[in-house]
């Protein structure tokens, strides 16, 4: 397994340019789905932003934003931007 230690901080709008096709093995937080659902509620109710670490085909990235929706396979950010849940390493409060 590959350990992701230092993702590159990117602007939320840059996510539209990333590809998520490559399979990458990394350690994902076992409580991630619960954290995503909680973050979605906080984002919708109180506009709380989270630090999201994820893996794109160009390497590990990080973004600071609110999560608007959490589905079975993707999260949706403001502006219709999507990140596959299986590429998310972890999230945390800013």
N, C-alpha and C positions, 0 to 999 in steps of 0.2 A: 504494500500500500504506500502511496505517496503522501507525505505529510505536507500540508500547505501552511507555511509559516508567515509569509509576508505578501499578501495580495496588493496589487496596485489600486489606489483609490481613483475612481473614475466618476465623471458626471453622469447622472441618471440618463440623460439623452444619448449618451454614447452606447448604451445597451442595445439600441436598435441596430448597431453596426457589428455586434458580436454574433458569432456562430457557436452553436452548442451541439455539434454533431459527433465529436470524438468521445469515445468512452475513456473515462479517467477514473482510476481507483483512488479514493481518499476517504478519510474518516469523517463521517457525517454525525452531527450531534444526534443521539438517540431520541431526544425530546423535541426534535426540530418541528414536526407537524404541530404539536401543541403550541410551541412558541410562535409559529407562523399564524395559527388561528388567533392566538391572544394578540399578536401584533396587528393583525387585520382589524380586530375590534377597536384597539386603541387608536389606530390610524383613522378609522372612520368616525369615531366619537370625539377624539381629542386632537387629531392631527399630529400624533406622536410619531417622530421619525426613528428609524432603526438603522443600524449599521449592518449591512448584509454582505457576507463574504461568499463568493461563488466562483465556480471554475468555468471559464469559457475556453474555446479552442485555442485562443491566444495566451492562455495562462490564467492564474488566479487574479481575480478582481474583487473590488470592494466598492460599495455605493452606500450613500446615506440618503434615505428617503422614507416615505410612508408606504405601507402595503395596503392596497385598496381591496384586493380580493385574493383568497386562497382557494384553489381548486384541488383536484386529485393529482394533477401532474405539473401545474404551473402556479406561480403567483403573478398577480397583475399589479403594476405600479401606475401612478398617475401618468396620463398621456398614452395609455394603451400599450405600455411596454411590459413584456413578459419574460420571466426567468423560470426555466425548468426546475422543479423542486429537487430532482435527483442531481442537480449541479450545485445546489446550495450547501455550503460547508456549515455555516451557522449564522445566527443573527443575534444582535444584542442592542440594548438601549444605547442611544447616543449620550 
